[in-house]
Amino acid sequence: MTCDDATIASRLAASLPQARWFAEKGACIAGVEVHDRGSLPRDTAADVALVDVHLAERDPSGPSPRYVMMIDAAGVDATATPAVARWLLELVLSGRSLTCRVGSFVGHAAGHAGRLSSIAPTGPVTVSLIGGDASNTSLLVRCGSIGWVIKLFRRCRAGIHPEVEIGEFFATASPWTDTPRLCGWLDYVPADGARAAGTTTIATVHEYAPGHATGWDRLVALLGAGDGLAGEAFAIVAAIGRVTARMHRAFAARSDMPAFAPEPALPAGRQAASGRMRGHAEGVFALIESRLPQVEPALANRLAATLEARSTLVSRFDRLANLALGTSNIRVHGDYHLGQLLVAEQWDKSLVAERDNKSLVAEQGSVLVIDFEGEPGRTLAERREKTAAAKDVAGMCRSFDYLLKHFAKSTGRTYAAADLERLETCYLDAYREGAAGQPWWPADRAEADSLLAVFKLDKAIYELAYELNNRPDWIDVPLAAIEEAMVRNEG
């Protein structure tokens, strides 16, 4: 039996600020309260709990952030134990439920059948943490030759979760196969008396793709191999451009499905999107003001200069409203970067030089796209909104900047802006080829570049908030991009 609610609350109040996935870093925790709790099977020696974190600075009339925890007998997180991972898999893939004090955890098998990865494990399982530098907890679970990836959404938000919605879409309503298939998911459903609170997606289960590494890891390894940005690296970047275009084509292919049907990018919609970008930027500037005393002096001076230019920066988003585009808005990945790609470790070297149809067919499956939950710092409704495909394209371009600066910082080599331009050009050329003639990408190059600049600036400002909250050593990367955009009069 695990410890009582009061002990759990006390221990979590002390440990949560150090948890990588805790979103309210820097906030003062006034207290932790167990909202609901259920006992897992005896062999797991754990409970599942939803806990509300009360923050001193939060409006007491509003809801407190809620997190999901797997707690062992000592009140320690037990998510990565084989017994708990097996329970999660079995609950999801069997479609069973666990009744708790207030509500229930309900498993849902995905709407496809006939695949081994959709069958619950029948033998011993092994568990390893993957992607530790993330806002969720992801586990690789193996049973013999079969593997699954479980993603536990630590921060609980009621509503339709894009990871499930998009996973079901690609598994059952689209022929696109460049993504690991969704096997199922776990929801928390309140009791009837509390149903107004809404259903919350707690976890997803996807097929495991062996023989792949993240796009980030593959490119870092190639950069460090001695050849720098050579042919294989550019072949991978071009393949990423093509898979991005195929993904957007798949997103836009079902006009009969309201949640995915493309919509005209009307002036009123662009005005609203511009307003949201302005509002988000203002929120980030307020965060910067609150964090200035905690930042080293050199960076603090640069951040202060950015604050002085806030009105000019915010006005850049007016350009989105003023663009005379005849394009469509579509569903997008929403948090698109090199860490959201899986690249085959045994890359076909023939793809470096060849570009005929045979090579492109062979390339299928060499780059897989994962993690369709969207940016964790935005609401579920914001993540599900249709928007310009440029949002994803801008995110990948920003990721190339992170890649090169990470490599320079970790090796002591000089960062070269020309290398970023070469990567972006390779990626964009391949993407434009795949997006040519599509209603969701501007036919006019200047319009496309203007649209892309707006979304790059929006992404850099989002990144700045993320780094202030999670990785102070990385503040310079988005800050430099914002400074450069100001100098170039971009965005």
TAKAMO-V939213 format. One record per pair of residues at least 12 apart in sequence whose ideal C-beta (glycine too) atoms are under 10 Angstrom apart, sorted by the first residue. I is the first residue (numbers start at 1). J is the second residue. If there is no record, write none. Layout:
# TAKAMO-V939213
i=[I I]
j=[J J]
This chain:
# TAKAMO-V939213
i=[1 1 1 1 1 2 2 2 2 2 2 2 2 2 2 2 2 2 2 2 3 3 3 3 3 3 3 4 4 5 5 5 5 5 5 5 6 6 6 7 7 7 8 8 8 8 8 8 8 8 8 8 8 9 9 9 9 9 9 9 9 9 10 10 10 11 11 11 11 11 11 12 12 12 12 12 12 12 12 12 12 12 12 12 13 13 13 13 13 13 13 13 14 14 15 15 15 15 16 16 16 16 16 16 16 17 19 19 19 19 19 20 20 20 20 20 20 20 20 20 21 21 21 21 21 21 21 21 21 21 21 21 21 22 22 22 22 22 22 22 22 23 23 23 23 23 23 23 23 23 23 24 24 24 24 24 24 24 24 24 25 25 25 26 26 26 26 26 26 26 26 27 27 27 27 27 27 27 28 28 28 28 28 29 29 29 29 30 30 30 30 30 30 30 30 31 31 31 31 31 31 32 32 32 32 32 32 32 33 33 33 33 33 33 33 34 34 34 34 34 34 34 34 35 35 35 35 35 35 35 35 35 35 35 35 35 35 35 35 36 36 36 36 36 36 36 36 36 36 36 36 36 36 36 36 36 37 37 37 37 37 37 37 37 38 38 38 38 38 38 38 38 38 38 38 39 39 40 40 40 40 40 40 40 40 40 40 40 41 41 41 41 41 41 41 42 43 43 43 44 44 44 44 44 44 44 44 44 44 44 45 45 45 45 45 45 45 46 46 46 46 46 46 46 46 46 46 46 46 46 47 47 47 47 47 47 47 47 47 48 48 48 48 48 48 48 48 48 48 48 48 48 48 48 48 49 49 49 49 49 49 49 50 50 50 50 50 50 50 50 50 50 50 50 50 51 51 51 51 51 51 51 51 52 52 52 52 52 53 53 53 53 57 63 63 65 65 65 65 66 66 66 66 66 66 66 66 67 67 67 67 68 68 68 68 68 68 68 68 68 68 68 68 69 69 70 70 70 70 70 70 70 71 72 77 77 79 79 79 79 79 79 79 79 80 80 80 80 80 80 80 80 80 81 81 82 82 82 82 82 82 82 82 82 83 83 84 84 84 84 85 85 85 85 85 85 85 85 85 85 85 85 85 86 86 86 86 86 86 86 87 88 88 88 88 88 88 88 88 88 88 88 88 89 89 89 89 89 89 89 89 89 89 89 89 89 89 89 90 90 90 91 91 91 91 91 91 91 91 91 92 92 92 92 92 92 92 92 92 92 92 92 92 92 92 92 92 92 92 93 93 93 93 93 93 93 93 93 93 93 93 93 94 94 94 94 94 95 95 95 95 96 97 97 97 98 98 99 100 100 101 102 102 102 102 102 102 103 103 103 103 103 103 103 103 103 103 103 103 104 104 104 104 104 105 105 105 105 105 105 105 106 106 106 106 106 106 106 107 107 107 107 107 107 107 107 108 108 108 108 108 108 108 108 108 108 108 109 109 109 109 109 110 110 110 110 110 110 110 110 110 110 110 110 110 111 111 111 111 111 111 112 112 112 112 112 112 115 115 115 115 115 116 116 116 116 117 117 117 117 117 117 117 117 117 117 117 117 118 118 118 118 118 118 118 118 118 119 119 119 120 120 120 120 121 121 121 121 121 121 121 122 122 122 123 123 123 124 124 124 125 125 125 125 125 125 125 126 126 126 126 126 127 127 127 127 127 128 128 128 130 130 130 130 130 131 131 131 131 131 131 131 133 133 133 134 134 134 134 134 135 135 135 135 135 135 135 135 135 135 136 136 136 136 136 136 136 136 136 136 136 136 137 137 137 137 137 137 138 138 138 138 138 138 138 138 139 139 139 139 140 140 141 141 142 142 145 146 146 147 147 147 147 147 147 148 148 148 148 148 148 148 149 149 149 149 149 149 149 149 149 149 150 150 150 150 150 150 151 151 151 151 151 151 151 151 151 151 151 152 152 152 152 153 153 153 153 153 153 153 153 153 154 154 154 155 155 155 156 156 156 156 157 157 157 157 157 157 157 157 158 158 158 158 158 158 158 158 158 158 159 159 159 159 159 159 159 159 159 160 160 160 160 160 160 160 160 161 161 161 161 161 161 161 161 161 161 161 161 161 162 162 162 162 162 162 162 162 162 162 162 162 162 162 162 162 163 163 163 163 163 163 163 163 163 163 163 163 163 164 164 164 164 164 164 164 164 164 164 165 165 165 165 165 165 165 165 165 166 166 166 166 166 166 166 166 166 166 166 166 166 166 167 167 167 167 167 167 167 167 167 167 167 167 168 168 168 169 169 169 169 169 169 169 169 169 170 170 170 170 170 170 171 171 171 173 173 173 173 173 173 174 174 174 174 174 174 174 174 175 175 176 176 176 176 176 176 176 176 177 177 177 177 177 178 178 178 178 178 178 178 178 178 178 178 178 178 178 178 179 179 179 179 179 179 179 179 179 179 179 179 179 180 180 180 180 180 180 180 180 180 180 181 181 181 182 182 182 182 182 183 183 183 183 183 184 184 184 184 185 185 185 185 185 185 186 186 186 186 186 186 187 187 187 187 187 188 188 188 188 198 200 201 201 204 204 204 206 206 208 209 209 209 209 209 210 210 211 211 211 211 211 212 212 212 212 212 212 212 212 212 212 212 213 213 213 213 213 214 214 214 214 214 214 214 214 215 215 215 215 215 215 215 215 215 215 215 215 215 215 215 215 215 216 216 216 216 216 216 216 216 216 216 217 217 217 217 217 218 218 218 218 218 218 218 218 218 218 218 219 219 219 219 219 219 219 219 219 219 219 219 219 219 220 220 220 220 220 220 221 221 222 222 222 222 223 223 223 223 223 223 223 223 223 224 224 224 224 228 228 228 228 229 229 229 229 229 229 229 230 231 231 231 231 232 232 232 232 233 233 233 233 234 234 234 234 234 234 234 235 235 235 235 235 235 235 235 235 235 235 235 235 235 236 236 236 236 236 236 236 236 236 236 236 237 237 237 237 237 237 237 237 237 237 237 237 237 238 238 238 238 238 238 238 238 238 238 238 239 239 239 239 239 239 239 239 239 239 239 239 239 239 240 240 240 240 240 240 240 240 240 240 240 240 240 240 240 241 241 241 241 241 241 241 241 241 241 241 241 241 241 242 242 242 242 242 242 242 242 242 242 242 242 243 243 243 243 243 243 243 243 243 243 243 243 244 244 244 244 244 244 244 244 244 244 244 244 244 244 244 244 244 245 245 245 245 245 245 245 245 245 245 245 246 246 246 246 246 246 247 247 247 247 247 247 247 247 247 248 248 248 248 248 248 248 248 248 248 248 248 248 249 249 249 249 249 249 250 250 250 251 251 251 251 251 251 251 251 252 252 252 252 252 252 252 252 252 252 253 254 255 257 259 259 259 260 260 260 261 261 261 261 262 262 262 262 262 262 262 262 262 262 263 263 263 263 263 263 263 263 264 264 264 264 264 264 265 265 265 265 265 265 265 265 265 265 265 265 265 265 265 266 266 267 267 267 267 267 268 269 269 269 269 269 270 270 270 270 270 270 270 270 270 270 270 270 271 271 271 271 272 272 272 273 273 273 273 273 273 273 273 273 273 273 274 274 274 274 274 274 274 274 274 274 274 275 275 275 275 276 276 276 276 276 276 276 277 277 277 277 277 277 277 277 277 277 277 277 277 278 278 278 278 278 278 278 278 278 279 279 280 280 280 280 280 280 280 280 280 281 281 281 281 281 281 281 281 281 281 281 281 281 282 282 282 282 283 283 283 284 284 284 284 284 284 284 284 284 284 284 284 284 285 285 285 285 285 285 285 285 285 285 285 286 286 286 287 287 287 287 288 288 288 288 288 288 288 288 288 288 288 288 289 289 289 289 290 291 291 291 291 291 291 292 292 292 294 294 295 295 295 296 296 298 299 299 299 299 300 302 302 302 302 302 302 303 303 303 303 303 305 305 305 306 306 306 306 306 306 309 309 309 312 312 313 313 313 313 313 313 314 315 316 316 316 316 316 316 316 316 316 316 317 317 317 317 317 317 318 319 319 319 319 319 319 319 320 320 320 320 320 320 320 320 320 320 321 322 323 323 323 323 323 323 324 324 325 325 325 325 325 325 325 325 325 326 326 326 326 326 327 327 327 327 327 327 327 327 327 327 327 327 328 328 328 328 328 328 328 329 329 329 329 329 329 329 329 330 330 330 330 330 330 330 330 330 330 331 331 331 331 331 331 331 332 332 332 332 332 332 332 332 332 332 332 332 332 332 333 333 333 333 333 333 333 333 333 333 333 333 333 334 334 334 334 334 334 334 334 334 334 334 334 334 334 335 335 335 335 335 335 335 335 335 335 335 335 335 335 336 336 336 336 336 336 336 336 336 336 336 336 336 336 336 337 337 337 337 337 337 337 337 337 337 337 337 338 338 338 338 338 338 339 339 339 339 339 340 340 340 340 340 340 340 340 340 340 341 341 341 341 341 341 341 342 342 342 342 342 342 343 343 343 344 344 344 344 344 346 347 347 347 348 348 348 350 350 351 351 355 355 360 369 374 375 375 375 375 375 375 376 377 377 377 377 378 386 387 387 388 388 388 388 388 388 388 388 389 389 389 389 389 389 389 389 389 389 390 390 390 390 390 390 390 390 390 390 390 390 390 391 391 391 391 391 391 391 392 392 393 393 393 393 393 393 393 393 393 393 393 393 394 394 394 394 394 394 394 394 394 394 395 395 395 395 395 395 396 396 396 396 396 396 397 397 397 397 397 397 397 397 397 397 397 398 398 398 398 398 398 398 398 398 398 398 399 399 399 399 400 400 400 400 400 400 400 400 401 401 401 401 401 401 401 401 401 401 401 401 401 401 402 402 402 402 402 403 403 403 404 404 404 404 404 404 404 405 405 405 405 405 405 406 406 407 409 409 409 409 415 415 417 417 420 424 424 428 428 428 432 432 435 449 450 450 452 452 453 453 453 453 453 454 454 454 455 456 456 456 456 456 457 457 457 457 457 457 458 459 459 460 460 460 460 460 460 460 460 460 460 461 461 461 461 461 461 462 463 463 463 463 463 463 464 464 464 464 464 464 465 466 467]
j=[39 42 45 47 73 37 39 40 45 46 47 49 70 71 72 73 74 75 76 78 47 71 72 73 74 75 76 34 75 32 33 34 35 37 49 51 32 33 34 71 74 75 32 33 34 37 47 49 51 69 71 75 76 31 32 33 34 49 51 52 53 75 31 32 75 32 71 74 75 76 77 29 31 32 33 34 49 51 53 67 69 71 75 77 29 30 31 32 33 51 53 54 29 32 32 75 76 77 29 32 51 53 67 69 154 29 67 69 77 137 154 132 133 134 135 136 137 154 470 471 67 132 133 134 135 136 137 152 153 154 155 376 470 53 65 67 135 154 155 469 470 53 65 67 135 154 155 376 377 469 470 53 55 57 58 64 65 67 155 469 468 469 470 57 287 290 291 294 468 469 470 53 55 56 57 58 65 469 54 55 56 57 58 53 54 55 56 53 54 55 56 57 58 60 64 52 53 54 55 56 64 51 52 53 54 64 67 69 50 51 52 53 54 64 66 47 49 50 51 52 69 71 101 49 50 51 52 64 66 67 100 101 102 103 156 188 190 194 197 48 49 50 51 52 66 68 100 101 102 103 104 105 188 190 191 194 49 50 51 69 71 100 101 102 50 97 98 99 100 101 102 103 104 105 188 98 100 70 71 72 78 83 84 87 88 91 98 105 83 84 86 87 90 91 98 83 83 86 87 70 72 78 81 82 83 84 85 86 87 88 72 73 74 78 81 83 84 69 70 71 72 73 76 77 78 79 81 83 84 87 69 70 71 72 73 75 78 84 100 68 69 70 71 78 79 84 87 88 91 98 100 105 186 188 202 67 68 69 70 71 100 101 66 67 68 69 100 101 102 103 105 156 188 200 202 64 65 66 67 68 69 71 156 64 65 66 67 156 65 66 67 155 290 158 197 154 155 156 157 154 155 156 157 158 188 197 200 153 154 155 156 105 137 152 153 154 155 156 186 188 200 202 203 152 154 83 84 85 87 88 137 152 84 84 137 154 127 129 137 139 150 152 154 203 127 128 129 137 138 139 141 150 152 127 139 121 124 125 126 127 139 141 142 143 125 127 127 139 150 152 121 125 126 127 128 139 140 141 142 143 148 150 152 120 121 124 125 127 141 143 105 105 107 139 141 148 150 152 184 186 202 203 205 107 119 120 121 125 139 141 143 148 150 183 184 186 203 205 107 120 121 105 106 107 108 120 184 186 203 205 105 106 107 108 109 110 118 120 148 150 183 184 185 186 187 202 203 204 205 107 108 109 110 117 118 119 120 121 148 183 184 205 107 109 119 120 184 107 108 109 184 120 186 187 189 186 188 191 188 191 191 188 190 191 193 194 197 187 188 189 190 191 192 193 194 195 197 199 200 187 188 189 190 191 186 187 188 189 200 202 203 185 186 187 188 189 199 202 120 184 185 186 187 202 203 205 164 168 182 183 184 185 186 187 201 204 205 182 183 184 185 205 164 167 168 171 172 181 182 183 184 185 204 205 206 168 171 172 173 182 184 168 171 172 181 182 183 146 171 181 183 207 144 145 146 207 146 147 148 149 180 181 183 184 205 206 207 208 146 148 171 181 182 183 184 205 207 143 146 183 143 148 183 184 141 142 143 144 146 147 148 143 144 146 143 144 146 142 143 144 141 142 143 144 146 147 148 140 141 142 143 147 139 140 141 142 150 140 141 142 149 150 151 208 214 149 151 214 339 340 370 371 339 470 471 151 154 339 371 376 153 154 155 335 373 375 376 377 466 470 150 151 152 153 154 155 163 203 204 371 373 376 150 151 152 153 154 203 150 151 152 203 204 206 370 371 151 152 203 205 208 210 205 208 208 210 210 207 208 180 206 207 208 209 210 180 183 184 205 206 207 208 180 183 204 205 206 207 208 209 370 371 183 186 203 204 205 206 163 185 201 202 203 204 205 206 370 371 373 186 202 203 204 185 186 200 201 202 203 204 373 376 202 203 376 200 376 377 188 200 201 202 198 200 201 376 379 380 381 383 187 188 190 196 197 198 199 200 201 380 198 199 200 201 379 380 381 383 384 198 199 201 259 380 381 383 384 185 187 199 200 201 202 204 372 373 374 380 383 384 201 259 331 332 333 334 335 372 373 374 380 381 382 383 384 385 182 185 201 203 204 206 370 371 372 373 374 380 383 182 184 185 186 187 201 203 204 372 373 182 201 259 260 331 372 380 383 384 179 182 251 259 260 331 332 333 334 372 373 374 383 384 179 180 181 182 183 184 185 204 205 206 372 373 182 184 185 182 250 251 254 257 259 260 331 372 182 247 250 251 369 372 183 206 207 250 253 254 256 257 260 247 249 250 251 253 254 257 260 250 253 243 246 247 249 250 251 253 369 246 250 364 365 368 242 243 244 246 247 250 341 342 363 364 365 366 367 368 369 206 207 209 243 247 250 333 342 368 369 370 371 372 206 207 208 209 212 342 368 369 370 371 206 207 209 204 205 206 207 372 204 205 206 207 208 203 204 205 206 201 202 203 204 205 206 200 201 202 203 204 205 199 200 201 202 203 200 201 202 203 380 380 373 380 371 372 373 370 371 342 342 344 365 368 370 342 345 342 344 345 346 365 341 342 343 344 345 346 365 366 367 368 370 341 342 343 344 345 337 338 339 340 341 342 343 370 236 237 239 240 337 338 339 340 341 342 343 367 368 369 396 399 403 337 338 339 340 341 343 399 402 403 406 338 339 342 343 345 232 233 236 338 341 342 343 344 345 347 367 232 233 236 237 240 338 341 343 399 400 403 404 407 423 338 403 406 407 410 411 233 345 234 235 236 347 403 404 406 407 408 410 411 413 419 407 410 411 413 407 413 416 419 404 416 418 419 422 423 426 352 349 351 352 353 347 349 351 352 352 422 423 426 352 422 423 425 426 427 430 347 348 349 350 351 352 353 354 355 359 363 366 426 430 338 341 343 344 347 351 352 366 367 426 427 338 367 396 400 422 423 424 425 426 427 428 429 430 351 352 355 363 367 426 427 429 430 431 433 341 343 344 347 348 351 359 360 363 364 366 367 427 430 336 338 341 343 366 367 369 396 399 400 423 426 427 430 431 367 393 396 424 426 427 428 429 430 431 432 433 434 435 355 360 363 364 366 367 427 430 431 433 434 435 341 343 363 364 365 366 367 368 369 430 431 434 332 333 336 341 367 369 389 392 393 395 396 427 428 430 431 434 435 389 393 430 431 432 433 434 435 436 438 441 360 364 367 369 434 435 331 332 333 336 369 372 389 392 434 330 331 332 333 389 392 393 431 434 435 438 440 441 330 389 434 435 438 440 330 331 369 330 331 332 333 386 389 392 440 328 329 330 331 332 386 389 438 439 440 330 331 328 331 331 384 386 330 331 386 328 330 331 386 327 328 329 330 331 386 389 438 439 440 328 329 330 331 385 386 387 440 325 326 327 328 329 439 320 323 325 326 327 328 329 330 386 387 388 439 440 442 451 325 329 321 322 323 324 325 321 321 329 385 386 387 319 320 321 322 323 324 325 327 329 388 451 454 318 320 321 322 320 321 385 317 320 321 329 385 387 388 391 454 455 458 314 316 317 318 319 320 321 322 323 454 458 317 318 320 321 317 320 378 382 385 387 458 314 316 317 318 320 321 454 455 457 458 461 462 491 313 314 315 316 317 318 320 321 458 314 317 314 317 377 378 382 458 461 462 465 310 313 314 315 316 317 457 458 461 462 464 465 482 310 313 314 461 377 461 465 306 310 313 377 460 461 462 463 464 465 466 468 478 303 306 307 309 310 311 313 314 461 464 465 307 310 465 464 465 468 469 300 303 304 306 307 310 461 464 465 468 475 479 303 304 307 310 468 303 465 468 469 472 475 304 307 468 468 472 468 472 475 472 475 476 472 475 476 479 475 475 476 479 480 482 483 464 468 475 479 482 479 483 486 461 464 479 482 483 486 482 483 486 486 489 457 461 482 485 486 491 461 491 453 454 457 458 461 485 486 489 490 491 454 455 457 458 461 491 454 450 451 453 454 457 490 491 388 390 450 451 453 454 455 457 458 491 454 450 388 442 447 450 451 454 444 447 388 390 442 443 444 447 448 450 451 439 442 443 444 447 388 389 390 438 439 440 441 442 443 447 448 451 386 388 389 438 439 440 441 385 386 387 388 389 391 439 440 386 387 388 389 391 392 438 439 440 441 372 383 384 385 386 387 389 372 374 383 385 386 387 388 389 390 391 392 393 395 440 369 370 371 372 373 374 375 383 389 391 392 395 396 371 372 373 374 375 378 382 383 384 385 387 391 392 395 371 372 373 374 375 376 377 378 383 391 392 395 459 462 369 371 372 374 375 391 392 393 394 395 396 397 398 399 459 371 392 395 396 397 398 399 400 402 403 459 463 395 396 399 400 402 403 370 371 399 402 403 368 369 370 371 372 373 392 395 396 399 367 368 369 370 371 396 399 365 366 367 368 369 370 366 367 368 363 365 366 367 368 366 363 366 367 362 363 366 362 363 363 366 430 433 434 392 391 391 395 459 462 463 466 466 462 465 466 469 462 440 440 455 440 441 442 448 451 452 454 455 431 435 438 440 441 442 448 451 452 455 440 441 442 448 449 450 451 452 453 454 455 456 458 451 452 454 455 456 458 459 431 455 424 427 428 431 432 435 441 448 451 452 455 456 451 452 453 454 455 456 457 458 459 460 455 456 458 459 462 463 423 424 427 428 431 459 420 423 424 427 428 431 452 455 456 459 481 424 455 456 457 459 460 462 463 477 478 481 423 427 459 463 419 420 421 422 423 424 426 427 415 417 419 420 423 424 456 460 463 477 478 480 481 484 463 474 477 478 481 419 420 423 416 417 419 420 422 423 477 420 474 476 477 480 481 474 477 419 473 474 476 477 477 480 480 484 481 452 456 448 449 452 445 448 448 490 490 491 490 491 485 488 489 490 491 485 490 491 491 481 482 485 490 491 481 482 485 486 490 491 491 478 481 477 478 479 480 481 482 483 484 485 491 478 479 481 482 485 491 478 475 477 478 479 481 482 476 477 478 479 481 482 478 478 479]
